[in-house]
């Protein structure tokens, strides 16, 4: 009996071998060959090849051998496939409708669509209708999961043997965060009638069809931009193309610039960005509307110095940081005036002591006694309240008042120009930079930084958050699970907790062999400057941050530094350089044959250490968005990120 069994098994193996040889052939991959080229050569589809060679989906290796289905073999439905060359303005929806195939069937026959989208000139394989019927008749059963407290995307994806990307693709609403109690789709397609039993809950749940405008789903309007495609809009909205078209029927006729679409409010809508100004080096223009008048209001507070019977002037200079800051700014402004005169700029400059405290000044008297309504620009005072008072007094005459140092937002006046970028501008600059690089942005935010978390959730919905453990520390496993290949993984770290910083750095350093990672902070972090944090590790991770000023080693900057040292016997401080930059920039703008306001609206400039890129605020006045994005390089120097 044992002998008979052996003979039968041998016969079965022989039969299977012969069957395989009849139904399949082999192909040795040559260098540079693509799956599409090989499929066309044998008159099959890429999907047919992937079915017999699942490892090929991760890429083709030269000299590897593929099994290729022969004509008349087990892949009969796919041998009936047609091809279609993509024309300009065609959409996946239109092609699917033309050939009567589903989105799923077309993407299975052309796997590259998932990664690259639809490309003009691309040759698509169109599966037969028989294949479509087979696919739709065997619809996969829908499986749900109700999110429990402390669960993460990583733990849920691991539980069901899927990736986080697959989980988010089926549930685009959870890309920004993971709400407790949310019903996640794990497998299958959502039916349009929706009573399903959740796997972690015995109760019956109802999930509305995503196409319907339901009270449970909030929608917003989105204006189509140049070069956008249906594929890209589908990805952005988190909807399938047919769902997006049902919501916006006009899309059936193609995508047009300016169309107003209805999309879920959870869509990853790109931020509206103002068109960036081109940075220009302003040159003196001869005879530009005659001599200009500039007034500088600085808080020397001479009356206090003269009335101080306890401290000598020398002692006061040692103790009074505010006075030192004022004198440094003044020394830089004097350098700017000298530089302007050396290149033939005709500007009359008047200097007044604004006698400032945070809430008082001598501005009103100075304006009244010196007819400042007729000057071309005023630099100062320092404190926000006093700057606003000056702008208010001179508003009727539209005299530009340039705030040199105040970081406060305060009240807006049409003639007020804030030269210090706001914290919002700093954050926007670095997030816009990361987005321009196509980066994968992940945030590590501790519980004490709730305002930062809210800012990111409201303004940067594409950012993913690494999970925290119950004790508030970082889940290193969660952070690592969010890293992706073929992109820079920017990790935005917002915490003052030393252990969380160390944990984040260690996780990133460990991942560097497999992923491209870079550490990012949104504002100065004192903990990073302590001895407990290794500076070399920050350099390895190329710590990146937004900054108002830069490290300038240009020939022009070195000349300024040399001349300043010659005059003052010390290196210029940050305030001295700012005094030069603000004053010189103001004088140069006034010599362009235009008003200061006109140049602010059209021209961005860059001086020694500061940028001036003004934009009009919605409530009046102008704000500076000239921000540098800097990083620690591996040679232990600070460089500007380009």
KOLKE-821687 format. One line per 10 residues: number of its first residue (from 0); their letters; for each residue x, y, z of C-alpha. Coordinates in Angstrom, 1 decimal, m for minus. Layout:
NUM) A) X,Y,Z; ...
This chain:
0) XXXXXXXXXX) 0.0,0.0,0.0; 2.9,2.3,0.8; 4.4,1.6,m2.7; 1.1,2.5,m4.4; 0.9,5.8,m2.5; 4.4,6.7,m3.6; 3.7,6.0,m7.2; 0.5,8.1,m7.2; 2.3,11.0,m5.6; 5.1,10.8,m8.2
10) XXXXXXXXXX) 2.5,10.8,m11.0; 0.8,13.9,m9.6; 4.1,15.7,m9.4; 5.0,14.8,m12.9; 1.6,15.9,m14.1; 1.9,19.3,m12.3; 5.4,19.8,m13.8; 4.2,19.2,m17.3; 1.2,21.5,m16.8; 3.4,24.3,m15.5
20) XXXXXXXXXX) 5.7,24.0,m18.5; 2.8,24.1,m20.9; 1.2,27.1,m19.3; 4.3,29.2,m18.4; 7.6,30.3,m19.9; 10.5,32.1,m18.4; 12.2,35.5,m19.0; 15.7,36.6,m17.8; 15.5,40.2,m16.8; 18.0,42.5,m18.5
30) XXXXXXXXXX) 19.4,45.7,m17.0; 17.0,48.6,m17.4; 14.0,46.5,m18.4; 10.6,47.4,m16.8; 7.7,45.2,m16.0; 5.6,47.0,m18.6; 8.2,46.3,m21.4; 8.3,42.6,m20.5; 4.5,42.4,m20.3; 4.2,43.9,m23.8
40) XXXXXXXXXX) 6.8,41.5,m25.2; 4.8,38.5,m24.1; 1.3,40.0,m24.7; 0.3,39.8,m21.1; m0.3,42.4,m18.4; 2.0,43.4,m15.5; m0.6,42.0,m13.1; m0.3,38.6,m14.8; 3.5,38.6,m14.2; 3.0,39.8,m10.6
50) XXXXXXXXXX) 0.6,36.9,m9.9; 3.3,34.4,m10.7; 6.2,36.5,m9.4; 5.0,38.4,m6.3; 8.5,39.4,m5.3; 8.8,41.4,m8.5; 6.5,44.1,m7.0; 9.4,45.3,m4.9; 11.5,45.9,m8.1; 13.2,44.0,m10.9
60) XXXXXXXXXX) 16.8,42.8,m10.5; 19.0,42.2,m13.5; 19.6,38.5,m14.4; 16.7,37.4,m12.2; 14.2,34.9,m13.9; 10.5,35.6,m14.2; 7.7,33.1,m14.9; 5.6,34.4,m17.8; 2.1,32.9,m18.6; 1.8,31.5,m22.1
70) XXXXXXXXXX) m1.0,32.3,m24.5; m3.9,30.0,m24.0; m2.9,29.3,m20.4; m4.6,29.9,m17.1; m4.6,33.7,m17.6; m7.2,33.6,m20.4; m9.1,36.6,m19.2; m6.0,38.8,m19.1; m4.9,37.7,m22.6; m7.9,39.4,m23.9
80) XXXXXXXXXX) m6.6,42.7,m22.5; m6.5,45.8,m24.8; m4.0,48.6,m24.5; m4.7,52.4,m24.3; m2.3,55.2,m24.8; m3.1,58.1,m22.4; m3.8,61.4,m24.2; m3.6,64.9,m22.7; m6.5,65.8,m20.4; m7.7,62.2,m20.1
90) XXXXXXXXXX) m8.6,61.0,m16.6; m8.6,57.6,m15.0; m12.4,57.9,m14.6; m12.9,58.7,m18.3; m10.7,55.7,m19.3; m12.5,53.4,m16.9; m15.9,54.6,m18.2; m14.8,54.2,m21.8; m13.8,50.5,m21.4; m16.3,49.6,m18.7
100) XXXXXXXXXX) m13.7,48.5,m16.2; m13.5,49.3,m12.5; m10.9,51.5,m10.8; m9.7,48.4,m8.9; m9.4,46.2,m12.0; m7.5,48.9,m14.0; m5.0,49.5,m11.2; m4.5,45.8,m10.7; m3.6,45.5,m14.4; m1.4,48.6,m14.1
110) XXXXXXXXXX) 0.2,48.6,m10.7; 2.3,51.6,m11.4; m0.8,53.8,m11.3; m0.9,53.6,m7.5; 2.6,55.1,m7.3; 2.9,57.4,m10.3; m0.6,58.3,m11.2; m1.7,58.8,m14.8; 1.0,60.0,m17.2; 0.5,61.5,m20.7
120) XXXXXXXXXX) 1.8,59.0,m23.3; 1.6,56.1,m20.9; 0.4,52.8,m22.3; m2.3,51.1,m20.1; m3.4,47.5,m20.2; m7.3,47.3,m20.2; m8.5,44.1,m18.6; m11.4,42.3,m20.3; m15.0,42.7,m19.0; m14.9,39.0,m18.1
130) XXXXXXXXXX) m12.2,39.7,m15.6; m14.2,42.7,m14.3; m17.2,40.5,m13.6; m15.1,38.0,m11.8; m13.6,40.6,m9.7; m16.8,42.3,m8.7; m18.7,39.1,m8.0; m16.1,38.1,m5.4; m16.3,41.3,m3.4; m14.2,41.1,m0.2
140) XXXXXXXXXX) m16.1,41.1,3.1; m15.9,44.4,4.9; m14.0,44.3,8.3; m14.2,47.1,10.8; m12.2,48.0,13.9; m13.4,50.4,16.6; m10.5,52.4,18.0; m9.9,51.8,21.7; m8.2,54.1,24.1; m4.3,54.1,23.9
150) XXXXXXXXXX) m4.4,52.3,20.5; m2.2,53.7,17.7; m2.2,53.4,14.0; 0.9,51.3,14.2; m0.6,48.8,16.7; m3.9,48.5,14.7; m2.0,48.0,11.4; 0.2,45.4,13.0; m2.8,43.5,14.5; m4.3,43.1,11.0
160) XXXXXXXXXX) m1.1,42.6,9.1; m1.4,45.7,7.0; 0.7,48.9,6.7; m0.2,52.3,8.2; m0.3,53.7,4.6; m3.0,51.1,3.7; m4.9,51.9,6.8; m4.9,55.6,6.1; m5.8,55.0,2.4; m9.0,53.3,3.5
170) XXXXXXXXXX) m9.6,55.8,6.2; m8.4,59.3,5.1; m10.3,61.0,7.9; m7.7,59.7,10.5; m4.6,61.0,8.7; m4.3,64.0,11.1; m5.2,62.0,14.3; m6.9,58.8,15.5; m10.1,59.5,17.4; m11.2,57.0,20.1
180) XXXXXXXXXX) m14.3,55.1,19.0; m13.8,55.8,15.3; m14.9,52.8,13.1; m11.9,52.0,10.9; m12.3,50.1,7.6; m9.7,47.3,7.7; m10.6,45.2,4.7; m13.2,45.3,1.9; m15.1,48.0,0.1; m17.8,50.0,2.0
190) XXXXXXXXXX) m21.3,49.0,0.7; m23.7,51.8,0.0; m26.1,50.3,2.5; m24.3,50.3,5.7; m25.5,48.2,8.6; m22.3,46.3,9.5; m21.3,44.6,12.8; m18.0,45.9,14.1; m15.5,43.3,15.0; m14.7,44.8,18.4
200) XXXXXXXXXX) m18.3,45.7,19.2; m21.4,43.5,19.2; m23.6,46.5,18.4; m24.8,47.3,15.0; m23.2,50.4,13.5; m24.1,52.6,10.5; m21.6,54.1,8.2; m22.9,56.4,5.5; m21.7,56.1,1.9; m18.8,58.5,1.5
210) XXXXXXXXXX) m20.4,60.0,m1.7; m23.5,61.3,0.0; m23.5,64.8,1.5; m24.2,63.6,5.0; m24.8,65.7,8.1; m22.0,63.6,9.7; m19.4,64.8,7.1; m18.3,68.4,6.9; m17.4,69.8,3.4; m15.4,72.7,2.2
220) XXXXXXXXXX) m14.8,74.4,m1.1; m11.5,74.0,m3.0; m10.4,75.9,m6.1; m8.5,73.9,m8.7; m5.0,75.1,m9.3; m2.9,75.0,m12.5; m1.5,71.6,m13.5; m3.7,69.7,m11.0; m5.2,66.3,m12.2; m8.1,64.2,m11.2
230) XXXXXXXXXX) m5.6,61.7,m9.7; m4.0,64.3,m7.6; m7.3,65.8,m6.5; m8.5,62.3,m5.5; m5.4,61.8,m3.4; m5.8,65.2,m1.8; m9.5,64.7,m1.0; m9.1,61.2,0.3; m11.9,60.0,m2.1; m11.9,57.6,m5.0
240) XXXXXXXXXX) m12.1,59.3,m8.3; m15.6,58.1,m9.0; m16.7,59.3,m5.6; m15.2,62.7,m6.2; m16.9,63.0,m9.5; m20.3,62.0,m8.0; m19.8,64.8,m5.5; m18.7,67.2,m8.3; m20.4,66.1,m11.6; m18.5,68.8,m13.6
250) XXXXXXXXXX) m15.3,66.8,m13.2; m16.7,64.1,m15.6; m15.8,66.6,m18.4; m12.3,67.0,m17.2; m10.3,69.1,m14.7; m10.2,72.8,m15.4; m8.3,75.6,m13.5; m10.6,77.6,m11.3; m13.2,75.0,m10.8; m14.7,75.1,m7.3
260) XXXXXXXXXX) m15.0,71.6,m5.9; m16.7,70.3,m2.8; m14.3,68.1,m0.8; m14.3,66.7,2.8; m13.0,69.2,5.4; m10.5,66.5,6.4; m8.9,66.7,2.9; m5.1,67.6,2.9; m5.7,70.9,1.2; m2.5,72.7,0.3
270) XXXXXXXXXX) m2.1,76.0,2.1; m2.8,79.2,0.2; 0.6,80.8,m0.4; 1.2,84.3,m1.5; 3.4,84.5,m4.6; 6.9,85.0,m3.3; 8.7,88.2,m4.1; 12.0,88.1,m5.9; 14.9,89.3,m3.7; 16.5,92.3,m5.3
280) XXXXXXXXXX) 19.7,94.2,m4.5; 18.5,97.8,m4.6; 20.8,100.2,m6.4; 20.9,104.0,m6.2; 18.8,105.7,m8.9; 20.1,109.1,m9.9; 17.8,112.0,m9.2; 15.1,109.8,m7.6; 12.6,112.5,m6.5; 15.2,114.7,m4.8
290) XXXXXXXXXX) 16.6,114.5,m1.2; 14.8,112.3,1.2; 14.1,112.9,4.9; 14.5,110.1,7.4; 13.9,110.4,11.2; 15.3,107.9,13.7; 13.6,107.7,17.2; 15.8,105.9,19.7; 15.3,105.5,23.5; 18.5,107.0,24.9
300) XXXXXXXXXX) 16.6,108.4,27.9; 19.3,111.1,28.4; 17.3,112.9,31.0; 17.4,109.8,33.3; 21.1,109.4,32.7; 21.8,113.1,33.6; 19.5,112.9,36.6; 21.2,109.8,38.0; 23.2,111.0,41.0; 24.1,107.5,42.2
310) XXXXXXXXXX) 25.6,105.8,39.1; 28.2,107.4,36.8; 27.7,107.2,33.1; 30.3,104.5,32.8; 28.6,102.5,35.6; 25.3,102.9,34.0; 26.7,101.6,30.7; 27.8,98.5,32.5; 24.5,97.9,34.2; 21.8,99.1,31.7
320) XXXXXXXXXX) 21.3,96.4,29.0; 18.5,98.4,27.4; 20.8,101.4,27.0; 23.5,99.2,25.5; 21.0,97.7,23.0; 20.0,101.3,22.0; 23.6,102.3,21.6; 24.5,99.2,19.5; 21.5,99.9,17.2; 22.6,103.5,16.9
330) XXXXXXXXXX) 26.2,102.5,16.0; 24.8,100.3,13.2; 22.5,103.0,12.0; 25.5,105.4,11.8; 27.4,102.9,9.7; 24.4,102.7,7.3; 24.3,106.5,6.9; 28.0,106.6,6.1; 27.6,103.7,3.6; 24.7,105.5,1.9
340) XXXXXXXXXX) 26.7,108.8,1.6; 29.7,106.9,0.2; 27.6,105.7,m2.7; 26.1,109.1,m3.3; 22.6,108.7,m1.7; 21.1,112.0,m0.8; 19.2,111.5,2.5; 18.8,113.9,5.4; 18.7,112.0,8.7; 17.4,113.5,12.0
350) XXXXXXXXXX) 17.9,111.7,15.3; 15.6,112.2,18.4; 15.6,110.8,21.9; 12.2,109.1,22.2; 12.5,108.9,26.0; 10.8,105.6,26.2; 9.5,103.2,28.7; 7.1,100.3,27.8; 4.0,102.5,28.1; 5.3,106.1,27.8
360) XXXXXXXXXX) 7.4,108.2,25.4; 8.1,111.7,24.1; 6.8,110.9,20.6; 3.7,113.2,20.6; 5.8,116.2,21.5; 8.5,115.3,18.9; 6.0,115.0,16.1; 4.3,118.2,17.0; 7.4,120.3,17.5; 9.4,119.1,14.4
370) XXXXXXXXXX) 6.7,118.8,11.7; 7.3,115.1,11.1; 4.3,114.9,8.9; 6.6,115.9,6.0; 9.3,113.3,6.4; 9.6,110.3,4.1; 10.1,107.6,6.7; 10.5,107.1,10.5; 12.6,104.4,12.1; 11.5,103.6,15.6
380) XXXXXXXXXX) 10.6,103.8,18.4; 11.5,100.5,20.0; 8.4,99.5,22.1; 5.3,98.4,20.3; 2.9,100.8,22.1; 5.1,103.8,21.2; 5.5,102.6,17.6; 1.7,102.3,17.3; 1.3,105.8,18.8; 3.7,107.2,16.2
390) XXXXXXXXXX) 1.9,105.5,13.3; m1.5,106.8,14.6; m0.2,110.4,14.8; 1.2,110.3,11.3; m1.5,108.1,9.7; m3.3,111.0,8.0; m0.1,111.8,6.1; 0.7,108.1,5.4; 4.2,108.5,6.7; 5.8,105.0,6.9
400) XXXXXXXXXX) 6.7,104.1,10.5; 9.2,101.2,10.6; 9.2,99.2,13.8; 12.8,98.0,14.2; 12.7,95.6,17.1; 9.3,94.9,18.4; 8.1,91.2,18.2; 4.6,92.0,19.4; 1.7,91.8,16.9; m0.3,94.7,18.6
410) XXXXXXXXXX) m2.7,96.9,16.7; m2.5,97.5,13.0; m2.1,100.8,11.2; m1.9,101.2,7.4; 1.4,103.0,7.6; 3.1,100.7,10.2; 5.8,98.2,9.0; 6.9,95.5,11.4; 10.4,94.4,10.5; 10.6,91.5,12.9
420) XXXXXXXXXX) 8.8,88.4,11.5; 6.1,87.0,13.8; 6.3,83.5,15.4; 3.6,82.5,12.9; 5.8,83.6,10.0; 8.7,81.5,11.4; 6.6,78.4,11.7; 5.0,78.9,8.3; 8.5,79.3,6.7; 9.9,76.0,7.9
430) XXXXXXXXXX) 6.7,74.0,7.2; 6.5,75.5,3.7; 10.2,74.5,3.2; 9.6,70.9,4.3; 6.5,70.7,2.0; 8.5,72.1,m1.0; 10.9,69.3,m0.5; 8.1,66.7,m0.6; 9.1,65.6,2.9; 7.3,63.2,5.3
440) XXXXXXXXXX) 6.6,65.4,8.3; 6.2,63.8,11.8; 5.6,65.7,15.0; 6.8,64.7,18.5; 5.0,67.1,20.8; 4.8,66.6,24.6; 1.6,67.3,26.6; 2.9,70.6,27.8; 3.0,72.0,24.3; m0.7,71.8,23.6
450) XXXXXXXXXX) m0.7,75.1,21.7; 1.9,73.7,19.2; m0.2,70.6,18.7; m3.3,72.7,18.0; m1.4,74.9,15.6; m0.2,71.9,13.6; m3.6,70.2,13.7; m5.4,73.3,12.4; m2.8,74.5,9.9; m0.8,71.5,8.8
460) XXXXXXXXXX) m3.2,68.6,8.5; m0.7,66.5,6.5; 1.6,66.2,9.6; 1.4,62.9,11.5; 1.9,62.8,15.3; 4.1,60.2,17.0; 2.2,58.5,19.8; 3.0,59.1,23.5; 2.9,56.5,26.2; 0.7,56.7,29.2
470) XXXXXXXXXX) 3.3,58.4,31.3; 3.8,61.1,28.6; 7.1,59.8,27.2; 7.6,59.1,23.5; 6.7,55.8,22.0; 9.9,55.1,20.0; 8.1,52.2,18.2; 5.4,54.6,17.0; 7.8,57.2,15.7; 9.8,54.6,13.8
480) XXXXXXXXXX) 6.7,53.2,12.2; 5.9,56.6,10.7; 9.2,56.7,8.7; 8.9,56.1,4.9; 11.4,55.3,2.3; 12.5,57.6,m0.6; 11.6,60.8,1.3; 13.2,63.0,3.9; 11.5,62.2,7.2; 11.4,65.5,9.0
490) XXXXXXXXXX) 10.8,65.0,12.8; 9.4,68.3,14.4; 10.4,68.1,18.0; 8.6,70.3,20.5; 9.5,69.5,24.1; 11.8,70.8,26.9; 11.9,67.3,28.4; 15.5,66.0,28.3; 14.5,62.3,28.3; 12.0,62.8,25.4
500) XXXXXXXXXX) 14.7,64.7,23.4; 17.2,61.9,24.0; 14.7,59.2,23.1; 13.8,61.0,19.9; 17.4,61.5,18.9; 18.3,57.9,19.6; 15.3,56.6,17.6; 16.3,58.8,14.6; 20.0,57.8,14.8; 19.1,54.1,14.9
510) XXXXXXXXXX) 16.9,54.6,11.9; 19.5,56.5,9.8; 20.9,53.3,8.1; 17.4,52.6,6.6; 15.8,56.1,6.4; 16.6,59.7,5.5; 15.8,61.6,8.7; 16.3,65.2,9.8; 15.5,66.8,13.2; 13.5,70.1,13.2
520) XXXXXXXXXX) 12.5,72.6,15.9; 10.1,75.5,15.5; 11.7,77.8,18.1; 14.8,78.1,20.3; 15.1,75.2,22.7; 17.3,75.8,25.7; 17.5,72.1,26.6; 19.3,71.4,23.3; 22.1,73.8,24.5; 22.8,71.9,27.7
530) XXXXXXXXXX) 25.7,69.5,28.2; 23.2,66.6,28.4; 22.5,66.8,24.7; 25.4,65.8,22.4; 26.0,68.6,19.9; 27.6,66.1,17.4; 24.3,64.1,17.4; 22.4,67.3,16.5; 24.8,67.8,13.6; 24.4,64.2,12.4
540) XXXXXXXXXX) 20.6,64.8,12.3; 21.2,68.2,10.7; 19.0,70.0,13.2; 16.9,72.5,11.2; 15.1,75.6,12.5; 13.7,79.0,11.4; 15.6,82.2,12.1; 15.2,85.9,11.7; 18.9,86.3,11.1; 21.6,84.2,9.3
550) XXXXXXXXXX) 25.3,83.4,9.6; 26.6,85.5,6.7; 30.2,84.9,5.5; 29.8,86.8,2.2; 32.4,89.3,1.1; 30.0,92.2,1.8; 29.3,91.0,5.3; 33.0,90.7,6.0; 33.6,94.2,4.8; 30.8,95.5,7.1
560) XXXXXXXXXX) 32.4,93.6,10.0; 35.8,95.0,9.3; 34.6,98.6,9.0; 32.6,98.3,12.1; 35.6,97.0,14.1; 37.7,99.8,12.7; 35.2,102.4,14.0; 34.1,100.8,17.3; 37.0,98.5,18.3; 34.6,95.6,18.8
570) XXXXXXXXXX) 32.7,93.1,16.7; 29.2,94.2,15.7; 26.4,92.7,18.0; 23.1,91.4,16.7; 21.6,94.8,17.5; 24.3,96.8,15.7; 23.9,94.7,12.6; 20.1,95.1,12.8; 20.6,98.9,13.1; 22.6,98.9,9.9
580) XXXXXXXXXX) 20.2,96.6,8.0; 17.0,98.4,8.9; 18.5,101.9,8.3; 20.3,101.1,5.1; 17.3,99.2,3.7; 15.0,102.2,4.5; 17.3,104.7,2.7; 17.7,102.4,m0.4; 14.0,102.0,m0.7; 13.5,105.7,m0.7
590) XXXXXXXXXX) 15.9,106.2,m3.7; 14.0,104.0,m6.2; 11.8,106.7,m7.6; 8.9,105.2,m5.7; 7.4,105.6,m2.2; 8.4,103.4,0.6; 5.0,101.7,0.5; 5.3,101.0,m3.3; 8.7,99.3,m2.8; 7.4,97.3,0.2
600) XXXXXXXXXX) 4.6,95.9,m1.9; 6.8,94.9,m4.8; 10.4,94.3,m3.7; 12.0,92.0,m1.2; 15.6,92.7,0.0; 18.4,91.1,1.9; 21.0,93.1,3.8; 23.9,91.8,6.0; 21.9,89.5,8.3; 18.3,90.3,7.8
610) XXXXXXXXXX) 15.6,89.9,5.1; 12.8,92.3,4.4; 9.9,90.7,2.6; 6.8,92.7,3.4; 3.2,91.7,2.9; 0.0,93.6,3.6; m1.9,92.3,6.6; m5.7,91.8,6.3; m6.4,94.2,9.1; m3.9,96.9,7.8
620) XXXXXXXXXX) m0.2,97.5,7.9; 2.6,95.4,6.8; 4.4,92.4,8.2; 7.8,91.0,7.3; 8.0,87.3,6.2; 11.7,87.3,5.5; 12.8,84.2,7.3; 15.9,82.0,7.0; 15.7,78.2,7.4; 19.1,77.2,8.9
630) XXXXXXXXXX) 20.6,73.8,9.9; 23.6,72.3,11.6; 25.8,70.7,9.1; 28.0,67.7,9.7; 31.1,69.9,9.6; 29.7,71.6,12.8; 28.8,74.8,11.0; 25.4,76.5,10.5; 24.2,76.8,6.9; 21.2,78.1,5.2
640) XX) 18.8,75.4,3.8; 18.3,76.0,0.1
